[in-house]
Amino acid sequence: MDSLTLRSILRDSGYEAIASLWQYDEQPEVIEKFLRSVAGQLASLANTTIESEFDHYGSGYASFVDLFCYPSDGSSQTKHGTGVITNGITIYLSRLTPVAMSGALQKFRSPEASSYDFLSPELVGTVPESVSGDFVQEISNVLARNDFHILDHATAAVPLSPGIHPPTILREAPYTIFDALFHWID
């Protein structure tokens, strides 16, 4: 889905405010460089660890970059058997338009396995208990300085007009604004 199609979908769904945001008018390489710069700014925050996924989950196409952020002091990590559960905030930065969303997720890692979920509209705007409000505010400040519109839960959950089917395997119909902005096809 290109930026023009996305703008049309958002306008048709009643979200002119998002559709009229500054659009990425550059080549994909320039956009990727910009998104990597934002990830770098987040990683430079005090007490912050960022795990980033720029490679479309190894195959296919993701319309977003996935950043998992958590305090580096260990306060959001707990041991579980031979592994560690890390509670953090996942941020999706759209490759299509300067829109971001975030929500609470956790990762599990052990020598034998690892697991990690995708964000959904239901999780947008949530924050893990182990993460401070100051941590969240610092992240929000970086996104705001880079002119990202931060999508809230109510907007993420708005249904798209009937018949619109974003190219995604993350969720099934009925589709929402979330699916138009943040989709992945393998």
ZITAWO-V80084 format. One record per backbone hydrogen bond with DSSP energy under -1.0 kcal/mol. CO is the residue of the C=O (numbers start at 1). NH is the residue of the N-H. E is the energy in kcal/mol with one decimal. If there is no record, write none. Layout:
co={CO	CO}
nh={NH	NH}
e={E	E}
//
This chain:
co={2	3	4	5	6	7	8	9	10	11	15	16	18	27	28	29	30	31	32	33	34	35	36	37	38	39	40	42	45	49	51	53	55	56	61	63	65	66	67	68	69	70	74	76	78	80	83	84	85	86	88	89	90	91	92	93	97	98	99	100	101	102	103	105	107	108	109	113	115	120	123	128	132	133	134	135	136	137	138	139	140	141	142	143	144	149	152	153	155	156	158	161	166	175	176	177	178	183	184	185}
nh={6	7	8	9	10	11	12	13	15	14	19	20	21	31	32	33	34	35	36	37	38	39	40	41	42	43	44	45	48	70	68	66	58	59	185	95	93	53	91	51	89	49	77	87	85	83	80	109	78	107	105	69	103	67	101	65	99	149	94	151	92	125	90	88	86	115	84	110	108	123	126	131	136	137	138	139	140	141	142	143	144	145	146	148	147	100	156	157	158	178	177	164	168	160	180	181	182	63	169	61}
e={-2.4	-2.7	-2.1	-2.5	-2.7	-2.5	-2.8	-1.5	-3.2	-1.8	-2.3	-2.4	-1.5	-1.9	-2.7	-2.0	-2.2	-2.8	-2.5	-1.9	-2.1	-2.3	-2.3	-2.2	-2.2	-2.5	-1.4	-1.5	-1.1	-2.0	-3.0	-1.6	-1.9	-1.6	-2.4	-3.6	-2.2	-2.5	-3.3	-2.4	-2.9	-2.8	-1.7	-2.9	-3.2	-2.3	-2.7	-2.2	-2.3	-2.3	-2.1	-3.1	-1.7	-2.9	-1.7	-2.4	-2.9	-2.6	-2.5	-3.5	-2.8	-3.4	-2.9	-2.8	-3.0	-2.2	-2.8	-2.7	-2.2	-1.5	-2.2	-1.7	-1.8	-2.4	-2.3	-1.7	-2.5	-2.4	-1.8	-2.1	-2.5	-2.5	-1.1	-2.3	-1.9	-2.7	-2.6	-1.8	-1.4	-2.0	-2.0	-1.7	-1.7	-2.6	-1.5	-2.0	-2.8	-3.0	-2.4	-2.7}
//
